[in-house]
Amino acid sequence: MKQQSSAQPNHLTFPLIAKACAKLYNLAFSRIIHAHVAKTPYSVDIYVQTAFVDMYVKCNDLECAYTLFDEMSDRDVASWNAVIMGFAQVGSIDRVSSLFNRMRTEDSIPDAVTIMGLTQVVSGNKDRKLLSAVHCFGVKSGFEDDISVANTWISGYAKCGDLCSAEMVFHGLNLDSLTTVSWNAMLSGCSYVEDCMKSIGIYKRMLNIGHRPDLSTIINLLSSFSQPEWLCHGTLIHAHGFKIGCYEDVSLLNTLVSMYCKCGDIDSARCIFDNMKEKSRVTWTAMIGGYSKKADLDEALSLFRAMEIAGEEPDVVTVVHLTSVCAKVGALEVGKWIDDFTASNGFKGNVMVCNALLDMYAKCGSIQDAEELFLAMEEKTIVSWTTMIAGYGLNGKFQESLYLVDQMLKLGLEPNDATFLAVLQAFTHAGFLEEGWVFFEKMTKVYGLTPGLDHYACMADLIGRQGKIEEALKFIFQMPTKPDAGVWGALLWACKIHRNLKIAEYAARRLFELEPGAAAPYVEMANIYASAKEWDGFAAIRREMKSKQVIKSPGQSVIQMYGKFYSFTVEDRYHRDRYRIFEALDSLVLQLKDVIDLFPEIQSNASSRGTNMTL
């Protein structure tokens, strides 16, 4: 960094050097240049000072940027924008708000960049009301037709989950003024709320108008597809992206891996993953997430070890995926190892990781570990409370679950949809019908939340379990939305418990219509007929299953040995260790017979509970 003796820098030179330092993100160089400028008359030049404020912002030294800004004797809108955008990028809404109010007090008029900075910070905090206020201010200030500002509003509303407002801004723009960035902003909004149909419609319109898609377009489109039924569309967009030249970018390949995993095509995801020349942490995490969704702990752990060997350090999301798959398969020992890993690698302080561990311990039946972790957590979110409430309910500790609800409400925490579902499930298992009704009504009347089908299914189950089958049916008829299989399934289960054949037949028929290929309702109805000794009905159900080719999946057991999982299917005669398995089973049967012969009351107790102990 030498200065030629024959050439003297001036007020135009230093902003260019500051810009170069900002592009290099080199704080050391930035301070050297700043120290040099401080010795020159240009240190008080507004353009030089603004350039250095922006330089410090880009080098992530916001406090130094603010100090320099605060010391400026004169400021223009560019100076204000530089520091406002800096704090906006890190989501510091209080500092941005303070700076904006100060800017207006000092009679500096905001421009388009100011509005974009304000939009960025409020949308990052998902504050829809504040975003609407910024939008109104922008319109009043005359920036309604500024395409860059409008694009920021579209993206901002989408991040707040308000796709209707994003569409309103988008459709309010002149077609001639729309850029590829505008279309991408709208597609990004659709992908954020995973609205596949709208994404495809917007993309078709974009192509029809003549706008050429770019890499961001394809990535946003692929991000919209998250269900197996959208796999075909995802594959088509994959092919189209390659056709227009988007095939080597690591972000696109990561998105493809994630899309195929979400849509259930793990083999295609793995094929892309294995053929990638360059893999980032995101790549490994996306693939581990795919195996987590599939509940394949062996592959998830194998990839995790390979990730570490490759030199990529796992992040919070990686750990959450691994914890999630342990919860799904009940792998408590592996889950405890992950818990130790999070503690030794500095992840234990992250509330998202702790919530995942809470869920894992509860689902693996180790409620004491979950309880200890919950009490030790320094920061608890509504998700933490909800997970612990659900965990208590899942493990039969209903009084503890309801006590925790009471404590949460006393602390002033507002329950969300998931909290209400967890509490209603606890009331259902505990058999507290009146309390369940009160809490269900609070959901709409006190907290303004709209119950989902899961909540209605839970209430139908709660009413039905108390033997009030007719009331449960009436409740379902009065639902504002069409009941799904979960709702009718809850009623059918209640009918089975209380032997109500007539309403069971009605509920079963609704289930046959909704899920014609599902075996569970047929099997339940057959069992209900058998319990009532209605053998004609039983035979008719079996014939209907056969004619519709409804096949009941065989039962399966899973055990863990030496860190690997082995599955055993009913009547499986093709397992590679079948001879050793049946030899062990025969030995267990003989031992069990001996126990029953010694203690005949076991047989009588099992019979009284309806358990088949015939050997």
C-alpha positions in Angstrom: 0.0 0.0 0.0 2.5 2.6 -1.2 1.9 6.1 -2.2 3.8 7.5 -5.2 5.6 10.8 -4.3 4.5 12.5 -7.5 0.8 11.8 -6.9 -1.3 13.3 -4.1 -4.6 11.7 -3.2 -7.7 14.0 -3.0 -11.3 13.9 -1.9 -12.1 11.6 -4.9 -9.3 9.1 -4.2 -10.1 8.2 -0.6 -13.8 7.1 -1.2 -12.5 4.7 -4.0 -9.9 3.2 -1.6 -12.6 2.9 1.1 -14.8 1.1 -1.4 -12.0 -1.3 -2.2 -11.4 -2.1 1.5 -15.1 -2.7 1.9 -15.1 -5.2 -0.9 -12.2 -7.0 0.7 -14.0 -6.9 4.1 -10.5 -6.0 5.4 -10.9 -4.1 8.7 -7.1 -3.8 9.2 -6.6 -2.0 5.9 -9.7 0.1 6.6 -8.2 1.4 9.8 -4.8 2.1 8.2 -6.5 4.2 5.5 -8.7 6.0 8.0 -5.7 6.9 10.1 -3.9 8.3 7.1 -7.0 10.4 6.1 -7.3 11.7 9.6 -4.0 13.6 9.0 -5.3 15.3 5.9 -7.7 18.2 5.3 -10.1 15.7 3.7 -11.0 14.1 7.0 -14.0 16.5 7.4 -15.1 16.1 3.8 -18.7 14.8 3.8 -18.2 12.4 0.9 -15.0 11.0 2.4 -16.6 10.6 5.8 -19.7 8.9 4.3 -17.5 6.5 2.3 -15.7 5.5 5.5 -18.9 5.0 7.4 -20.0 2.7 4.6 -16.6 1.0 4.7 -16.9 0.2 8.4 -20.5 -1.1 7.9 -19.3 -3.5 5.2 -16.4 -4.6 7.4 -19.0 -5.4 10.2 -17.7 -2.8 12.6 -21.0 -1.0 13.2 -20.0 0.7 16.4 -17.0 2.3 14.7 -19.3 3.3 11.8 -21.8 4.9 14.2 -19.1 6.8 16.1 -17.7 8.2 12.9 -21.2 9.1 11.7 -22.1 10.7 15.0 -18.9 12.9 14.9 -19.8 14.3 11.4 -20.5 18.0 11.5 -22.6 17.8 8.3 -24.6 14.8 7.0 -26.5 14.2 3.8 -29.0 11.5 3.0 -26.2 9.1 1.8 -24.6 9.3 5.3 -27.9 8.5 7.0 -28.5 5.6 4.6 -25.1 4.1 5.1 -25.6 3.8 8.9 -29.3 2.9 8.7 -28.6 0.1 6.2 -25.8 -1.2 8.4 -28.0 -1.7 11.4 -30.9 -2.9 9.2 -28.7 -5.7 7.9 -28.1 -7.1 11.4 -31.8 -6.7 12.3 -31.3 -4.0 15.0 -34.8 -2.5 14.8 -34.3 -0.2 17.9 -31.2 1.4 16.4 -32.8 1.8 13.0 -35.9 3.4 14.5 -33.8 5.8 16.6 -31.7 6.8 13.6 -34.7 7.3 11.4 -36.4 9.5 14.0 -33.2 11.5 14.4 -32.9 11.8 10.7 -36.4 13.4 10.4 -35.7 15.7 13.4 -32.6 17.0 11.6 -34.8 17.7 8.5 -33.0 15.3 6.3 -35.4 13.9 3.7 -35.5 10.1 3.3 -35.0 8.6 -0.2 -35.6 5.2 -1.7 -32.6 3.6 0.0 -33.9 4.8 3.4 -37.3 3.2 2.7 -35.6 -0.1 1.6 -33.5 -0.1 4.8 -36.6 0.4 7.0 -38.4 -2.4 5.0 -35.5 -4.8 5.4 -35.3 -4.4 9.2 -39.0 -4.7 10.0 -39.6 -7.6 7.6 -36.5 -9.3 9.2 -38.3 -9.0 12.5 -41.5 -10.3 10.8 -43.4 -7.3 12.1 -46.3 -7.0 9.6 -47.9 -4.0 11.2 -44.7 -2.0 11.2 -44.1 -3.1 7.6 -47.5 -1.7 6.7 -46.6 1.6 8.3 -43.3 1.8 6.4 -45.2 0.9 3.2 -47.7 3.8 3.9 -44.8 6.2 4.6 -43.1 5.2 1.4 -46.3 5.7 -0.7 -46.8 9.2 1.0 -43.2 10.0 0.2 -43.7 9.3 -3.5 -41.9 6.0 -3.9 -44.9 3.9 -4.9 -43.6 3.5 -8.5 -40.0 3.0 -7.6 -39.4 -0.6 -8.8 -36.6 -1.3 -6.3 -38.6 -0.1 -3.4 -41.7 -2.1 -4.6 -39.5 -5.3 -4.9 -38.4 -4.8 -1.3 -42.0 -4.5 -0.2 -43.0 -7.7 -2.0 -40.2 -9.6 -0.4 -40.9 -8.0 3.0 -44.6 -8.9 3.0 -43.7 -12.5 1.9 -41.2 -12.9 4.8 -44.0 -11.8 7.2 -46.2 -14.5 5.7 -48.6 -12.0 4.2 -48.7 -13.2 0.6 -51.9 -11.2 -0.2 -50.2 -7.9 0.5 -47.2 -9.0 -1.5 -49.5 -9.8 -4.4 -51.3 -6.5 -4.0 -48.0 -4.6 -4.4 -46.9 -6.8 -7.3 -50.1 -6.5 -9.3 -50.1 -2.8 -8.7 -46.9 -2.4 -10.7 -47.0 -1.6 -14.4 -46.1 -4.8 -16.5 -43.5 -2.8 -18.5 -41.7 -1.8 -15.3 -41.4 -5.3 -13.9 -37.9 -6.7 -13.8 -36.7 -10.3 -13.3 -36.0 -9.2 -9.7 -39.7 -8.3 -9.3 -40.8 -11.8 -10.5 -38.2 -13.4 -8.3 -39.4 -11.5 -5.2 -42.9 -12.7 -5.8 -41.7 -16.3 -6.4 -39.6 -16.0 -3.2 -42.7 -15.1 -1.3 -44.5 -18.2 -2.7 -41.6 -20.4 -1.7 -41.5 -18.9 1.8 -45.2 -19.9 2.4 -44.7 -23.1 0.2 -47.6 -22.2 -2.1 -46.7 -24.4 -5.0 -49.7 -23.7 -7.2 -49.2 -19.9 -7.0 -45.5 -20.4 -7.8 -46.2 -22.3 -11.0 -48.9 -19.8 -12.1 -46.5 -16.8 -11.6 -43.7 -18.6 -13.4 -45.9 -19.4 -16.4 -47.0 -15.8 -16.5 -43.4 -14.6 -16.3 -42.4 -16.8 -19.3 -45.5 -15.8 -21.3 -44.6 -12.1 -20.9 -41.1 -12.8 -22.1 -39.0 -12.4 -19.0 -36.0 -14.8 -18.9 -35.6 -16.7 -15.7 -32.2 -16.7 -13.9 -30.6 -18.8 -11.2 -32.6 -17.1 -8.4 -35.9 -17.9 -10.3 -35.1 -21.6 -10.4 -34.0 -21.7 -6.8 -37.1 -19.9 -5.6 -39.3 -22.2 -7.6 -37.7 -25.4 -6.3 -38.0 -24.1 -2.8 -41.8 -24.1 -3.2 -42.0 -27.9 -3.6 -42.0 -29.6 -0.2 -44.6 -32.4 -0.6 -44.4 -35.8 -2.4 -47.3 -34.8 -4.7 -45.2 -32.0 -6.1 -42.2 -34.2 -7.0 -43.2 -34.3 -10.7 -43.2 -30.4 -10.9 -39.9 -30.3 -9.1 -38.3 -32.7 -11.6 -39.6 -30.6 -14.5 -38.2 -27.3 -13.0 -34.9 -29.2 -12.4 -34.7 -30.1 -16.1 -35.7 -26.6 -17.1 -33.0 -25.1 -14.9 -30.3 -27.3 -16.5 -31.6 -26.4 -19.9 -31.1 -22.6 -19.4 -27.6 -23.2 -18.0 -28.2 -23.4 -14.2 -26.4 -26.6 -13.3 -23.1 -26.0 -11.6 -24.0 -23.5 -8.9 -23.7 -25.0 -5.4 -26.7 -23.1 -4.1 -28.9 -24.6 -6.8 -27.6 -28.1 -6.2 -28.2 -27.7 -2.4 -31.7 -26.6 -3.2 -32.2 -29.6 -5.4 -31.0 -32.0 -2.7 -33.4 -30.3 -0.2 -36.3 -30.4 -2.7 -35.9 -34.1 -3.5 -35.6 -34.9 0.2 -38.7 -33.0 1.1 -40.7 -34.6 -1.7 -39.6 -38.1 -0.5 -37.3 -39.0 -3.4 -34.2 -39.7 -1.2 -32.4 -41.7 -4.0 -32.5 -38.7 -6.4 -31.2 -36.4 -3.6 -28.4 -38.8 -2.8 -27.5 -39.1 -6.5 -27.0 -35.4 -6.8 -25.2 -35.2 -3.5 -22.7 -38.0 -4.4 -21.9 -36.3 -7.8 -21.3 -32.9 -6.4 -17.7 -31.8 -6.8 -18.0 -29.2 -4.0 -20.0 -29.7 -0.9 -20.7 -27.1 1.7 -22.0 -27.4 5.2 -25.5 -26.7 3.8 -25.1 -29.6 1.4 -24.3 -32.1 4.1 -27.0 -30.8 6.4 -29.7 -31.0 3.7 -28.8 -34.6 3.0 -28.7 -35.5 6.7 -32.1 -33.8 7.0 -33.5 -36.0 4.2 -32.5 -39.2 6.0 -33.9 -37.6 9.2 -37.3 -37.1 7.6 -37.1 -40.7 6.4 -36.3 -41.9 9.9 -33.1 -43.6 8.7 -30.7 -43.0 11.6 -28.0 -45.3 10.3 -27.5 -43.3 7.1 -27.9 -39.9 8.9 -25.1 -40.9 11.4 -22.9 -42.3 8.6 -23.2 -39.0 6.7 -22.6 -37.0 9.9 -19.3 -38.9 10.4 -18.3 -38.4 6.8 -19.1 -34.7 7.1 -16.6 -34.4 10.0 -14.0 -36.4 8.1 -14.4 -34.0 5.1 -13.6 -31.1 7.4 -17.1 -29.5 7.5 -18.2 -28.5 10.9 -21.9 -29.2 11.7 -24.1 -26.3 12.7 -27.3 -26.0 14.7 -29.5 -27.3 11.9 -27.3 -30.4 11.5 -27.6 -31.2 15.2 -31.4 -30.6 15.2 -31.8 -33.0 12.2 -29.9 -35.7 14.1 -31.8 -35.2 17.3 -35.1 -35.3 15.4 -34.3 -38.7 13.8 -33.4 -40.1 17.2 -36.8 -39.0 18.5 -38.6 -40.7 15.6 -36.9 -44.1 16.1 -36.6 -43.9 19.9 -32.8 -44.1 19.9 -32.3 -42.8 23.4 -28.6 -43.8 23.7 -27.7 -42.1 20.4 -29.7 -39.1 21.5 -27.7 -38.9 24.7 -24.5 -39.0 22.7 -25.8 -36.1 20.6 -26.7 -34.2 23.8 -23.0 -34.7 25.0 -21.8 -33.6 21.5 -23.9 -30.3 21.7 -22.5 -29.6 25.1 -18.9 -30.1 24.1 -19.2 -28.1 20.8 -21.0 -25.1 22.2 -24.5 -25.8 20.8 -26.2 -26.4 24.2 -26.9 -22.7 24.7 -29.0 -22.6 21.5 -32.7 -22.7 22.4 -33.6 -24.5 19.1 -31.1 -27.3 19.9 -32.5 -27.6 23.5 -36.1 -27.7 22.2 -35.1 -30.6 19.9 -33.4 -32.4 22.8 -36.5 -31.9 24.9 -38.7 -33.5 22.2 -36.2 -36.3 21.8 -36.1 -37.2 25.5 -39.9 -37.0 25.8 -40.5 -39.2 22.7 -37.9 -41.7 23.9 -39.7 -42.1 27.2 -36.9 -40.4 29.3 -39.1 -37.7 30.8 -36.8 -37.2 33.7 -33.9 -36.1 31.3 -36.3 -33.8 29.6 -37.4 -32.3 32.9 -33.8 -31.7 34.0 -33.0 -30.1 30.7 -36.1 -27.9 30.8 -35.3 -26.6 34.3 -31.6 -25.9 33.3 -32.5 -23.9 30.2 -31.7 -20.2 30.7 -33.9 -19.2 27.8 -37.3 -20.7 27.2 -39.5 -19.9 24.2 -43.2 -20.8 23.8 -41.8 -23.8 21.8 -39.9 -25.0 24.9 -43.0 -24.8 27.1 -45.2 -26.5 24.4 -42.7 -29.3 23.9 -42.4 -30.0 27.6 -46.2 -29.9 28.0 -46.6 -32.3 25.2 -43.8 -34.5 26.6 -45.6 -34.8 30.0 -48.8 -35.7 28.2 -47.1 -38.3 26.0 -45.6 -40.0 29.1 -48.8 -40.1 31.1 -47.9 -37.2 33.5 -51.1 -35.3 32.9 -51.2 -33.4 36.2 -47.6 -32.1 35.5 -48.6 -31.2 32.0 -51.6 -29.1 33.2 -49.5 -27.5 36.0 -46.9 -26.4 33.4 -49.7 -24.8 31.4 -50.8 -22.9 34.5 -47.2 -21.7 35.1 -46.8 -20.6 31.5 -49.9 -18.5 31.6 -48.9 -16.9 34.9 -45.6 -15.8 33.3 -47.7 -14.0 30.6 -46.6 -16.2 27.7 -49.3 -16.5 25.0 -50.0 -20.0 23.8 -49.9 -20.7 20.1 -51.7 -23.3 17.9 -49.2 -26.1 18.9 -49.6 -25.2 22.6 -53.3 -25.6 22.4 -53.0 -28.9 20.7 -50.6 -30.2 23.3 -52.9 -29.1 26.1 -56.0 -30.6 24.5 -54.1 -33.9 24.0 -53.3 -33.8 27.7 -56.9 -33.2 28.7 -58.0 -36.0 26.3 -55.6 -38.6 27.9 -56.6 -37.4 31.4 -60.3 -37.5 30.6 -60.9 -33.8 31.6 -63.9 -33.0 29.3 -65.1 -29.8 31.0 -61.6 -28.3 31.3 -61.0 -29.3 27.6 -64.1 -27.4 26.5 -63.0 -24.3 28.4 -59.5 -24.3 27.0 -60.8 -25.0 23.4 -63.2 -22.0 23.7 -60.3 -19.8 25.0 -58.5 -20.5 21.8 -60.9 -18.3 19.7 -62.5 -16.1 22.3 -59.4 -15.0 24.3 -56.4 -15.6 22.0 -58.1 -15.0 18.6 -56.6 -18.2 17.1 -58.5 -20.3 14.6 -58.6 -24.0 15.5 -57.2 -26.4 12.9 -58.4 -29.9 12.0 -56.0 -31.4 14.6 -57.7 -29.4 17.3 -61.1 -30.5 16.2 -59.9 -34.1 16.0 -58.6 -33.8 19.6 -62.0 -32.4 20.8 -63.9 -35.1 19.0 -61.6 -37.7 20.7 -62.1 -36.1 24.1 -65.9 -36.0 23.8 -66.0 -39.5 22.4 -63.7 -41.1 25.0 -66.2 -40.0 27.7 -68.9 -42.1 26.0 -70.7 -39.1 24.6 -70.7 -40.5 21.0 -73.8 -38.7 19.8 -72.4 -35.4 21.2 -69.1 -36.0 19.4 -70.9 -36.6 16.1 -72.9 -33.4 16.6 -69.7 -31.5 17.3 -68.2 -32.8 14.0 -71.4 -31.8 12.1 -71.1 -28.3 13.5 -67.4 -27.8 12.5 -66.9 -24.8 10.2 -64.5 -26.8 8.0 -64.9 -30.2 6.4 -63.7 -33.0 8.7 -60.7 -34.9 7.6 -59.6 -38.5 8.3 -58.1 -37.5 11.6 -61.5 -36.3 12.9 -63.5 -39.3 11.7 -60.7 -41.6 12.9 -61.0 -40.2 16.4 -64.8 -40.8 16.4 -64.3 -44.4 15.1 -61.8 -45.1 17.9 -64.3 -43.8 20.5 -67.0 -46.0 19.0 -64.7 -49.0 19.3 -64.1 -48.2 23.0 -67.8 -47.7 23.8 -69.2 -50.4 21.3 -71.4 -48.0 19.3 -71.9 -50.0 16.1 -74.3 -47.6 14.4 -72.1 -44.5 14.5 -69.0 -46.6 13.9 -70.4 -47.7 10.6 -71.2 -44.1 9.6 -67.6 -42.9 10.6 -66.0 -45.8 8.8 -67.9 -45.0 5.6 -66.6 -41.4 5.7 -63.1 -42.8 6.2 -63.4 -45.2 3.3 -64.4 -42.2 1.1 -61.5 -40.0 2.3 -58.8 -42.7 2.3 -59.9 -45.5 0.0 -56.5 -47.3 0.1 -55.9 -47.1 3.9 -56.2 -50.4 5.7 -56.6 -49.0 9.3 -60.3 -48.0 9.1 -61.2 -51.4 7.6 -59.3 -53.2 10.3 -60.9 -51.1 13.1 -64.4 -51.7 11.7 -63.7 -55.4 11.3 -62.6 -55.5 15.0 -65.8 -53.6 16.1 -68.0 -56.1 14.2 -66.1 -59.0 15.8 -66.4 -57.4 19.3 -70.2 -57.1 18.8 -70.3 -60.7 17.3 -71.7 -59.2 14.1 -70.1 -61.9 11.9 -72.0 -60.9 8.7 -70.6 -57.4 9.0 -67.1 -58.7 9.7 -67.2 -60.9 6.6 -68.6 -58.0 4.5 -65.7 -55.8 5.5 -63.1 -58.5 4.7 -64.7 -59.0 1.3 -64.7 -55.3 0.6 -61.0 -55.1 1.6 -60.2 -58.0 -0.8 -62.3 -56.5 -3.7 -60.6 -53.1 -3.3 -57.2 -54.7 -2.8 -56.7 -53.0 0.5 -53.6 -54.6 2.1 -52.8 -54.3 5.8 -49.1 -53.6 6.3 -47.5 -56.3 8.5 -46.4 -55.4 12.0 -42.7 -54.5 12.4 -40.3 -54.5 15.4 -37.0 -52.5 15.5 -34.1 -53.2 17.8 -30.7 -51.4 18.2 -27.5 -53.4 18.6 -24.0 -52.0 18.5 -25.2 -48.6 17.1 -27.1 -50.2 14.2 -30.9 -50.7 13.8 -32.5 -54.0 12.7 -36.1 -54.4 11.7 -38.2 -57.6 11.9 -41.5 -58.0 10.1 -44.3 -60.4 11.0 -44.0 -63.8 9.3 -40.8 -62.6 7.5 -39.2 -65.9 6.2 -36.5 -64.1 4.2 -34.5 -62.3 6.8 -30.8 -63.2 6.4 -30.6 -64.3 10.1 -33.9 -66.0 10.0 -32.7 -69.4 11.5 -31.0 -67.7 14.5 -34.1 -65.5 15.0 -36.6 -68.3 15.0 -34.3 -70.4 17.2 -34.2 -67.5 19.8 -38.0 -67.0 19.5 -38.6 -70.8 20.1 -36.4 -70.5 23.2 -38.3 -67.5 24.5 -41.7 -69.2 23.9 -40.6 -72.2 25.9 -39.4 -70.0 28.8 -42.7 -68.1 28.7 -44.7 -71.3 28.9 -42.7 -72.3 32.0 -43.5 -69.0 33.6 -47.2 -69.3 32.9 -47.3 -72.8 34.3 -45.7 -71.6 37.5 -47.9 -68.5 37.8 -51.3 -69.2 36.2 -52.6 -65.9 37.5 -50.7 -64.2 34.7 -52.8 -66.0 32.1 -56.1 -65.0 34.0 -55.0 -61.4 34.4 -54.1 -61.1 30.7 -57.4 -62.7 29.7 -59.3 -60.1 31.8 -57.5 -57.3 30.0 -58.3 -58.8 26.6 -54.7 -59.8 25.9 -54.0 -63.0 23.9 -51.5 -65.1 25.8 -52.1 -68.4 23.9 -48.8 -70.0 22.9 
